[in-house]
Amino acid sequence: MSPRWTLAWFTGLLLIHVAGFANWSIGPFRTVSPITNYVVMLAVFLLPCALFALALKARPSGFRLAAYCILAPWMVICAILAVGAAMDLQGVLVHGTDPGFEYLHSISLPKSRVAAYRTNGGATTSFGIVVRQETPILPGVYRVEEIFHAYPGFEADMTVVGEDEVKISVPPYGSARQLVAQESVVRLRP
């Protein structure tokens, strides 16, 4: 491969990695399928390995050295994240759903839906509730915005109270930390 193509591939893969990593951390886009979400993130976390391999082919040794110094530690961090994504993917494949982020129910609106999810951080944490506004942008792909969260929480009731407002109620759950229900009326994005 010519140096020009190597640089083009390196730049393209780097941009895909940065965009995918940003989506993972601040997450405005998700797919309908948890399997697809985890496969995409696994690929994003493995991209530094491909970038490192492309850096091996770089002609200027200064670029190659800089790429090694930057990519080697980042590749280790992303490899650890990839192992976590692979373990989560295995859980989704075994159970059919994401056990750490379980879909409860949703309310359909004209341009979006409001969906409630139960979070499960494992044995050392309580369950929690996350409510998202999910707007379809492509078939199977949603722009997602978290509009409410409650911790601890196990169930959530949602009702439409206005043209662009939803009332969310989470009944008391767990220890004495939450003796009253958590309620909020949330204004939705158009």
N, C-alpha and C positions, 0 to 999 in steps of 0.2 A: 504494500500500500504506500502511495506517495506521501511525503510529509504534509502536503496540503490536505489530503483526505484524512490523515491521522489527526490533524488539528481540527478539522471540521467534525469528525466523529467525537473527539474529546470534548469540544465545545458543546455539541448537541447533547451528549450524554450528561455532561455537567449541568446544563440547564434543566434537563428532565429530572435529575437528582435533586437539585435545589427546589424546583417547583413541587415535586413529590414530598420532599421532607417538610417544606413549609405547609403543605396541605395536611400532612400527618400531625404537625404540631398545633396549627391553628384551625385546621379542618373545615373549610367552607364547602367541600364537595365530597359526597359519598355515593356509593352505588346501593341498589336495593339488596344485593346479595352480600352477606358477611364474608363468604368465601372469596368473592371478587375483591373486596376491600383488602383482605389479608394477602392475597396473591400479589396485588399491585404493590402493597407496602413491602412485601418480601423482595420483589424486584427492585424497588427503590433503594432498599437497604443494601442490596448486593451490587448496585451500580458502581460504587467505589472500587470494587475488584476489577471491573471492566476498565475503568479509568486508569487504574494502576497498570494493567496490561498494556493499554495504549501508550502510557507514559514510557514504557520500556522501549517503544519504537521511536521515540522522539529523537530528532537529530541533534539539536543543540544540547550539549551536556548540562548547561546551566538550567535549562527548562526541565530536563530530566531530574536533576538533583532537587530543584524546588518542588517538583511534583511528588517526588518520593518523600521529602520532609513533611509536606502537607498531607499527602494521601495516606501514608502509612499509619499514623495515629488515627485518622478519621476512618480508615478501613477497619481498624480493630473495633472502634466504637460501633460502627454500622454492622459489623459481623455479630456483635453481642445483641444489637437490636433485631437483627435478622433471625437469630436463634429464638428470641422471644416471639417474633411474628410467626415463625414456623410452629412453635408450640401452641400458640393461639389458633393458628390455622388447623392444626391437628385436632384441637378441641372442637372447633366448628365442624370439621368433617365427621367426627365421632358422634356429636350430639345433634347435628343438623341446625343448631342455632349457636349464637355467640353467648356462652354462659356468663361472660363478664358484662354483657350489655344486652339484656333480654327485652325484646319488644313486648309491650303490654297491650296497648290499643291506640287508636288514633281517631281523630275527628277530621272528616273531609270538608274542605272549604273550596270555594270556586277556583282559586288559583294555586292552592297549596294544601297541605295537611298538617295538623298538629299531632305529633306522636309522643307517647309516653314510653320510657324505657326504665327498667330496673337495673341498677349497676350492682356488681358483685365483685368486690376487691379481694375476696378470699376469706380465710378463716379469721384473720385478725381485724376485720372491719365489718361494719353493719351494711345492710343493703341501703341503697340510695335511689332517688328518683331523678331522672333528667327528662325534661320536656323540650322537644325541638320543633321548630317550624321547618318543614321540608318542602321546598319548591322545586318541581321538576324542571330541568333545563334541557335534557335529552332523554330519550326513552331509557329508563333504568338508572339515570344519574340525577341526583338532587343537590341543590344548593341548600346547605343546612345551617341553621342558626339556633343555638341554645337559648331558650327564652325563660327557663325556670329550672331550678334544681333544689332538692331537699335532701338533707342528710341528718339523721337516718330517715328512711322511708321505705315502704314496701308496696304500696298501691297509690294510685293517683286517679282522682275523678276530674273530668274536664267537661265544661259546658260552654257553649257559645253564648256570650251575654250582649254582644253588639255586632255591628257590621265588621269590625276589625279587632274585636277583643274576645279573649277566652279567660274564663275563671278556672283556676287550677287549685284543687284541694288535696292535700296529703294528710290522711288521718294519723293520729298518734301511733308510733311504732317504736319498739325497742326499750331502751332503758329510761331512767328518769330524766334524761337530757331533753326529751321531747314529750312534755305533758299535754300540750295542746296541738291541735291540727295546724298545719301550715297552709295558708291560703294566699292567693295573689290573683289579681286581675291583670292580665298581660295584654298590651297593645301589640298587634302583629304588624309586620312589614307588609307593604302592598305588593 
